[in-house]
Amino acid sequence: MQEIDKSISIDGRDIRLKVGLFAPQAGGSVLVQSGDTAVLVTATRSTGREGIDFLPLLIDYEERLYAAGRIPGGFLRREGRPPERATLTSRLIDRPMRPLFPQWIRDDIQIVATTVSMDDAVPPDVLAATGASIAVMLAKIPFKGPMAAVRVGLVGDDFIINPTYQEIETGDLDLVVAGSPDGVIMIEAGANQLPEQDVIEAIDFGYEVVQDLIKAQQELIQELGIELVEETEPETDATLADFLRDRATAPIKDILKQFELSKEGRDQALDDIKAEIKTEIEALPEDHAVRTAVSENGKALGKAYKSLTKKLMRAQIVEENVRVDGRQLDQVRPIDCRVGVLPSRVHGTGLFQRGLTQVLSITTLGTPGDAQMMDDLHPDDEKRYLHHYNFPPYSVGETRPMRSPGRREIGHGALAERAIMPVLPPQEAFPYVIRVVSEVLSSNGSTSMGSVCGSTLSLMDAGVPLSKPVSGAAMGLIKEGEEVRILTDIQGIEDFLGDMDFKVAGTDTGITALQMDMKITGLPMEVIAKAIKQARPARLHILEKMLAAIDKPRAEVSEYAPRLLTIQIDPEQIGMVIGPGGKQIKSITEQTGAKVDIQDDGTVTISAIDSSKAKQAQVLIEGITHKPEAGNVYMGKVTRVIPIGAFVEYMPGKEGMIHISQLADFRVNKVEDEVNVGDEVLVKVREIDNRGRVNLTRLNIHPDEAAAAKEAAAASS
């Protein structure tokens, strides 16, 4: 392939595309670069495997620390398991790409995006997503693209395209929009409680730029002289489908209209119909076309039956505006909210149930040392709010091995985390590290938004001072030709058989998180705007139910949560507190049982279950770092007596000497006549000599100074 270097100007920032230079044996490859961030994206297709009845698409995003001039840590000194943000980027690429492949393809398709250079300004994820579209077209894989993705930020009152990390951090919006020629196909966003209309305008703004990138891709393909492949779907024998339609349509329609049925009852009734059809097929002559089709492919009956059920359910919604559980299109399922459902050893709990979806969220409050260190290419190297989502098999009545979290679990946890972060208290006001774990106990649609609601309940139960509570709802869509129906609070069957899963989370003020995935090739802006607006009353209804369970955060954190004290020291004194080889800080921990965390800016956080232990550690640290000044008055303790005076510990670890002439306002013949080891005495700093030695006196101490010193000593004891 000829080598081409093409530059595209987007909102004043250039995106360079290098084709024909890298990875010549891959089906297609492109280096996408903006600033000093460069991502190599490849796409390869290989012959399909036997027995595959789904689209075998694998998309991997890889980070290499050499991209930022770093060597990996650990014993092996090489990259290992992908960090969480790399997994999320893989999902970000997968979600807009997957709907654009013909679903009948059975060949293996793999897209690999590798960040090979990285600066502190340009995030690589949207570059990787756009590069995936280019690589697929270069590989001549059937694809309903092009697809492009851009990030939209909001700084002040202005939308900006592909903002820098700093602009994302300081702005009120981090929105990724991906689209195809048919419309918007994926949205991922975090927002600082933005009104719905602002978010809609941001999506529209982003999609306009997406269209420019799509046009640039089309020009590139034309310049290379590549003819895109338009493979047609292999013809299938309609005999089995016709047989099912004739015999199963009426009974399936009847089941779909029995709104009083539970999910389990409806599923069982549909399975019973399929079993009857199967029995009827088995009774057919051996050479009958329908029996032959089923015997040759064990999955043919299930697939055809599912397709018919999907068609009939969608028709019922489009033609009659009635859902399988009898709800109206904009109606939310029954909601139950509870807090404090686990013993008090748990710092906070929230149980949220919507219909048959039930999520138990548990909050744990930790110390600054519990923050997660991030070893990836992202500039942020620490997380103080963690949200983990678990989806055990029993939540859907199944059995399977329990493994480490997959991409879906990581993605749902990150979405809930993003929804809550805008309402968390600042670290200065609430220095705890916060971890929420959402356990999905029962799943029938929208467990991610159930996690958002359950987490809000749990955080308020734990005494975390959220600025506002957050709720969430999942919107669905059925599109048949020109007919479009938007569904509020979709359940499992509507998610599986529908065309869209649009999750919207936020407060009564505005949106904090969005995530939209499609199964079709794109939606116009007016449909997306309608879905966002339709989600608001649902969110507010859910929020009202949540506030009935707990209307504000508890005034105090759990008695079993660590007590935190925060003090500020001079960064130059950090070494004094730590001591040689950590000796000093270890001594403080052993004496008090408290945990001490020190940040580079001199912020010291002391934690202990018993607040008196934390206070004791605070006194020790303040003593180590205290800088006495002439005139300061202290209540101290005599530690040593020598012929010419006495040594007094006026602060923990700090000593000064009282000369015999400063013990009293009369002549003292012997030090022991006035003070002895262990005596508590009031002392004033007389001077600090040029060697840093503190000289004390018991003379000329004003009664008010004495009272203040005694009060301070009592408070610290």
N, C-alpha and C positions, 0 to 999 in steps of 0.2 A: 504494500500500500504506500502511496506517495506520502511524503512528510509534509504536514501542514501545521502552521502556527497561526491561530486565529484569535483575535482579541475582540471582546464584547464589552462595551461601556454601559454600565448599569448604575444610574443615579450618581455619576461621577466617579465610580470605582470600576476598574477594569477586571474582567475575568478572562484569562487566557486559556485556550484549548490547544494542546499539543497532541496531534494524531500521527501515527505512523512511525514513531520513534521507539516506544517502549513495548515490551511483551509481544514480540511478533508471532508467537505460536498461540496466543490467546485468540478466541474468536473475534474479539474487538477490544481495543484499549484506548484510553485517553487520559492525559494528565491535565487536571483542572487546577488552575492556580489563580489566587487572588492575594495580592501582597506577597508575603513570604510563605503563605500557607499553600501547600500543593498536595493533591490527592490523586493517586494513580488508581483508576477504576478499570476493571476488566470484566468481560462477560464471555462465557464459554458454554456451548451446548454439546452434549454427548448423547449417544444412543440410549434410549430408555431401557429400563429393567423389566423383566417379566413380572406380570401380576400387578403392576402399578395402575391404580384407578383414580389418581389425583394428579394435580400439577406439581411435579417435584422441583420446586424452586428453592434455592438456598442462597441467601444473601448474607455476606459477612463483612463487617467493618473491622479493620485491623489498625491498631495504633502501634507505632514503633517509637520508642523514647529517643532514638537518635534524631528524630524529626525536630526535637527541641534541644539537641546537643546534650542529652543526658544518658547515663548508663543505668540500667535497672538495678534495683537493690536485691537483697536476698543472696543466698548461697550460689545459685546458678548464674546470676547476673545476665539473665535473659527474660524476655517477656513470657508470662505464663498465661493463666486463665484471664480472659478479657475482663477489664474493669467494668463496673456497672454502666458508666456513661458510654463505653464502647458498645455494649449490648443495646442500650437505648438508641444509639445511632444506627445500628443494624436494623432495628425495628422502624426507625424513621425512614430509612430507604425502602424497606420491604413494603410498608403499608401503601404508598402510592404506586409502587411498581406492580404489585401482584394483580390488581384488578385489570391491568392493561394487557396481560398475557391471555391468549385464548385458553379457556379452561379445559379444552380437550387435549392440549399438548401433554404427552407422556414422556418426552425426552427430558433428561436431567439438564437443568439450567442453573448455572452458578455465577453469581456476581460477587466480586471481591473488590472492596475499596480499601486502600491502604494509604494512610496519611504519612507521607515521606518527608515533609517539611512543614514546620508549624511556627507561626509567630504569635505574639500576645494580642494581636488585634483581630484576626479573621478566624471565626469558627469554621471547621472543615465540614460540618455535617450537611449543610445545604449544597456545598460544592460536590460532595460525594453523591448526593441524591440526583442532582442534574447530570453528573458524570455517568451514573448508572444508565440513564436513558440513552446517552450518546453511545456508550459501549455496546448496549444491546442492539442498537440500529447498525453499528459498524459490524457486529457479528451476524447480521442478517437473520435475526431471530424474529419470528412473527410477533408483532407488538403494536398495540393501538395507541402509540405515542405520536410525537414526542411528549415527554413529561419533564417539567422543570420545577425547582423549589427555590423559594427565597425566604429570607427572614425579614420581618418587619419590626422595628423598634419605635418607641414613642418617647422622645426627649422633649420636655416642655409641651408645646402644642403641635409639634411637627413629627410626622411619620418619616422614618428613614429606612432605606433598604440595606440589608446586610450590615447591621450595626456591629461595631467592635464589641469585644468583651466588656470594656469599660462602659460603653453606651448602654449595653444590655443591663449591666449592674445598676447604673444610676437612673435608668428609664423606668417607665411604668408598664411596659409591654415587651414580651418576648414571644413573637408569633411566627410560626413557620407555615407557609402556604405552599402547597404543591398542586399543580394543575395539569390538565391535558387540553387538547383542542376542544374537548366537549365541556370543560368547566373545571371547577375546583374539585379535587379528588381526595385531598387530605389536609387536615388542619391540626396543629399542635401549638398550644399557647399557654403561657402563664401571664397573668395580669394583676395589677394592683387595684382590684375592685373597680374596673372600668365599666361605665355604662354600656348596655348592649349596643347602642347605636355607634359608639366609638369603635367597638370591636368589629362591627359589620363594616364600617368604613375602612378599617385597617385591612381586613380580608380583601375587600374590593381593590384597595390600593396595591396590595401584594400581587393579586391575580393579574393586574394590568402589566406588571413587570414580568410575571411568569409568561404571559403571552409573547413578550419581546424575546425571552430566552427560547421559547418554542420556535419562533420564527428564525432565530439564529441557528438553531440546530437543523432546521429544514434546509437552510442555505448551505450549511456545512456538508450535509449529506449530498445535496445537489452538486456542490463544488467537487466532491470526491467521485461523483458519477456512480454512486451506489443506488441500486434499485431495491427498495424495501420489499421484503417477501410478504406476500399475502396468501398464505396457505389457507385452504378451505377446510372446514370441519369434515372429517370422514363421515360418509353416509352410514346411518345405523338403521337396522331393521325396526320398523315401527310396529311390528306385529304384537309384541308384548305390551307396548304402551297402549295400543288400541284395545287389547284384551282387558287391561286394567281399567281403562277409561269406561268401558261399557259396564263392567261389573262392580267397580269400586266407587265411582263418582257419587252415586246417591247415598250409600252408607257413610262415606267420609263427610259429605255435606251435613248429614244428620248429626254426626258426632261434633262437628265444628259449631253447630248451633245449640248444643247442650251446654249452655253457659254455666250451669250449676256444677258441672264436673270439675274435680280437682285436676291438677296437672297429672298426677299419678293415674287418676281414673281415665282421663282423656288419652294418655299414652297407652294405657292398657286396652282401651276400646279400639284404638287405631291398630294396635298390634293384633288384636283378635280378628279384625277385618283382614289384615294381611295374612294371618294364619289360615283363614277360611279360603282365601284366594289361592294360597299355596297348595292346600289340600285339593282344591278343584283342578289346579294345573297338574298335580301328580296323578289325577284320575284320567287325564287325557291320554289318547293313544301315544305310544312311544315316538312315533314319527311326526307328531303334531309340532308345528313350527314354534308354538309358545313353549311347550315342554322342552323342546330341543334347546331353545334360547336360554332357559333357566338352568338346564342340566350342564350346558357348556360353560356357563359363567355363574358361579354361585352367588355373586353379588348383584346380578342383573335385576332380580325381582326387588330387592331392597332399594336399589337405586331408582328404579322406575316408579316404585310405590311412593318414595320420598318426593320425587319430582311431581307426581300427581297431587299429593297432599299440599305441597308448596303452592302449586298453581291454584288450587281451590281455596286455600286460606287467603291468598293475595286477592283473588277475585271477590271474596266475601267482604274484604276491607274496602276495596276500590268501589264495588258496586253498591254495597249496603251500609258502608261506614260503621261496621260492627266488627269487633275483635273477637278472638276465640274465647275469651273469658267474659264477654258481654259488655266490656267497658266501652265508653265513648272514646273517640280518638285522642282527646286531651285529658283523659281521666287518669289519676294516680291510684295505684293499688292501696289497700288498707295499710296503715303504718303503726308500728309499735316501737316506742323508744324507752330505754331504761338505763340507769347509771348505777354504779356501785354494786354490780351483780356478783363480784368475786370478793373473797375475804380482804380485809383492810391491808394485808401485807402487800397487795398489789396497789401501786400508787394511784391508779385511776382506771375505770372501766366504763365502756359504753356498749350497749347492745342495741343494734338497729335492725329492725325487720320491716321489709316492704314486700307484701305478698308472701311468697315462699322464699325470698332471698333474705338471709339472716347473716349478719356480720358482727362478730365480737371483737372490739378494739381495746387494746390494753396499753396504757401509758406507763413508761418508766422514766423517772427523772434521775439523771446521772451528773457527774462532775465534769468540769472542762476536760479532764484527762480522758473521758470516754468518747470525745469527738472522734469521728472517723477520718483517718488520714487518707487522702485520695492520691494514689500513685498513677496518674494518667497525664495526658497532655493539657488538660484544662487548667487555666491559671489558678482557680480556687483549689487549695490543697487541704481543706478541712470542711467537714459537715457537722453542724451542731443539732440539726433536726433530721432524724432518720425515720422513714416509714417503710415497714416491711409487710408484704402481703403474702398470705399463705392460702393455697387452694387445695385442701386435702381431697382425696377421691370420695370419701363418704359424703361430701357436700352435694354430690349429684347421684348418690346411691350406687357408686361403683367401687370396684376394688382394683388397685394397681400398686406397683412398688412406689414407695416414697423416696423421691430423689431430691437433689439440691434444686433451688428455685430455677425455673426456666425463664425464657424471654418474656413470656406472658406475665408471670408473677412479678418479675422485675419491672416491667412496664406499668402494670397497674399500681404497684407501690410508688413508683416515681410520679404518676399522675396525681395520686392522693397527696403525696408530699408537696407537689407544686401547688395544689389547691389550697393547702393550709398555710404555707409559708408567708403569704402577705399579711396574715393576721397575727402572727406570732409576736410576742413582746421582744424588744431589742435586748441584745445580750447584756448591756449595761444594767438594765432593769431586772432581768431574770436570767442569771448566768448559767442556769442548768443546761446540760445537753439533754435533749428530749428524744426518746425512741417510742414510736407507736407501732405495735404489731396488730394487724387486722387478720383475724382468723375467720375465713369464710366457712360457716357452719352449715349453710344451705344455700344453694345457688339456683336461681331461676331468673337470670337476667340482671345486668347492671350491678355486679358485685363491687366494681371499682367505685361507683358513686355511693354505694352502701358503705364502703370503707371510709369515704370522705365524711359522711354523716356520723358513722360510729366513732371516728377519730375525734370529731368535734365534741361529741358527748364525753368521750374518755378524757380529753384534755381539760375540759371544764371541770370534770369530776376530780381531776388531779390537782386542781388549783392553778393551772396555767392561765395567766391573765390575757386571754385572746382579746384583741381589739373588737372583733365581731365574730359571731358563729358563722360557719360555712355549711351549706347543704349542696346537694348535687342531684341531677336527674339525667337519665339517658333517653335521648330522642331517637326514634327510628323512622324509616321511610319505605313506602311501597311505591314504585314507579312502573306503571304499565302504559306504554305509549306516551301520550300527553297527560295522562291522569297521574296525579301525585297526591299521596296521602301521608301526612306527617303524624307520627304516633308518639304520644307522651308516655314515659316510663315503660319502655319495652321489656317484655319478659323473654325467657329463653327462646321459645319457638319463633317469636317475632324477630329476634336478633338473627337467628339461624336462617330463617326464610326471607328476611327483608333485604333491603339494598343499602342501608346505612346504619351506622352506630355512632351517634353524636352525643358525647358526654359533655355536660355543661355544669360547672361548679361555681359557686360564688356566695356573696353575702346579700343582704337586702339592699346594699349600695350598688354592687356591680359584680362583674365576673372576675374570678381569680384563676380559672383554668378551663381550657377547652381541649377536646380531642375528638376529631372526626375521621372515621374510616369508611370507605366505600367498597361496594362490590360491583358497582357499575363504573363507567368510564368518566364520570364527571357530572357535576350539578351546576346549574346557573346560580348567580348570586341571589336572585330573589327567593329561591327555595331555601338557601342557607340562612338568609336573613329571617325568613318566616320561622324556621326551626329554632333559631336563637331566641327570638321573641316569644315563641310558644313555650320555651323552657322556663321563662321567668316565673309565671304564676305557679308552675309545678314546684320550682325551687322554694318559693315563698310558702307554699302550702306545707311542704315537708319541713321547712324551718320552724313553722308554727308548732308542728307536732313535737319537734325536738325541744323547743323552748318550754313546752309543757312539762317535760321531764326534768330539765334543769335550765333555769332562765339566765344564770350568770355563773362565771367560774367561782369555785369555792374560795373562801377568803384565805384559807391556809392550805399548804401542801400536806400530804399524808404524813402522819407521825413517823412512818417508816422510810420516808424520803430523806436523803441527806440534807443537813442544814448547811447552807453556804454563806460564807462571809467573804467579801471582796475588799482588798485594800490595794493601794497604789504605792509602789516604792520606786526609787530612782533606779533606772535600768542598770546603772553602774554598780548597784548594790546587790544585783542578782547573785553574783558569785559569793557574796558574804552569806546569803541565806542558804545557798546550796552547800557551800563549804568544799574543802578539798575532797575529791572523789565522792561527793554527795554526803559527806559525813554529817554536816550540820542539819540538812533537811531530814536525813534519816533519824537523827537524834530527836528532832521535833516530833516526827511521826511516832517514834517509840514512846516518848514522854506523854503524848496527848491522845494517841490513837486516831488523830485526824489526818486527812489526806491533803497534801499541798500541791497545787498546780501553779506554775509560774510561766507567764507569757513573755515574749521578747520585749514588749513595751513596758514591763514592770508591773503588770496586773497580776496580783496574787489572789488566787481563789482557794479558800480553806473549806473543807467539807468534812462533816462528821454527823452521825446519826444523833448524837447528843450535842446540843448547841453549846453547852458549857465547855466541851472538849474543843470545839472550833474556836471559841473565845480564848481558851488557854493557849492554843497555837498562835492565835493572832497576837496575843501579848508577847509571846516569845519572839515572833518575827519583828514586831514593832521595836522590841528591845534591841534586837540585832541591828536593825537599820536606823535606829533613832540617832539623830545628830543633836547632842546637847548644846545649849547656848548659855552664855553667862547670864545669870539671873533666874534660870529655870529652878523650880522648887519640886522636890520629889520626896516621897515616903520610901526610904530604903532600908536595907538590912545589913548590919555589920557582919562582914565575912572574915576579917582578920584584924588582929591588933598587934601593933609594933610599938617600940618605945616612943617614937616621935609622932604617932597618930594612929588612925584606924582607917581600914578600907571598907567602903560601903557599896553594895550592889544597888544602885539607884534605879536601874532598869534591868530586865532579864539579860544576863550576859554582859552587862556594862558596869564597870567599877570606877570609882574615884576615891581619892584619899582626903580625909579631914586631918589637917595638921593639928597637933596638940593645942596650938594657940588658938584654933578656931572651934574648939569643943565647947567653950563657955565664955561668958563675958567677964571672967575672973581667971586668975592664974590656976592652971591645973597641973598638979605635981605628977600625977600618974594617970595614964589614959584609962586604965581599968576603973578609976574612981568615977568616970562619967559614962563610959560605954563598954559593953562586952560583946563577944561573938554571939550572934543571934538576936541582938536587940534591934527593934525597929526604931528608926530615927528620922526626923525631918531634916533634910539637907538642901542647901542652895548651891548652885554652881557659882563659884567665886571667879574662876578663870579657867581657860584652856590654854596651856602653854604651847610653845612653838613645836613641841614634840607630840602634841595631841593628847597630853595627859590632862585629866579632869581633876581640878582641885576644888574641894567642897568646903562648906562652912555651915555651922549651926547658928550663926549670928545674923541679925537683921532680917529675920523672916517675918513678914507681915502676917497678922492673923488670917486675913483673907486668902493669902497664898498658901498658908498652912491648911486651911479648910479645903481648898481646891485640890491640894496634893493628896490629902487623906481620902477625899471623895473619889479621886481617880484610882487610888490604890484599892479601895473597896470594890469599885466597879470591875477591876481587872482580876480580882481574887476569885 
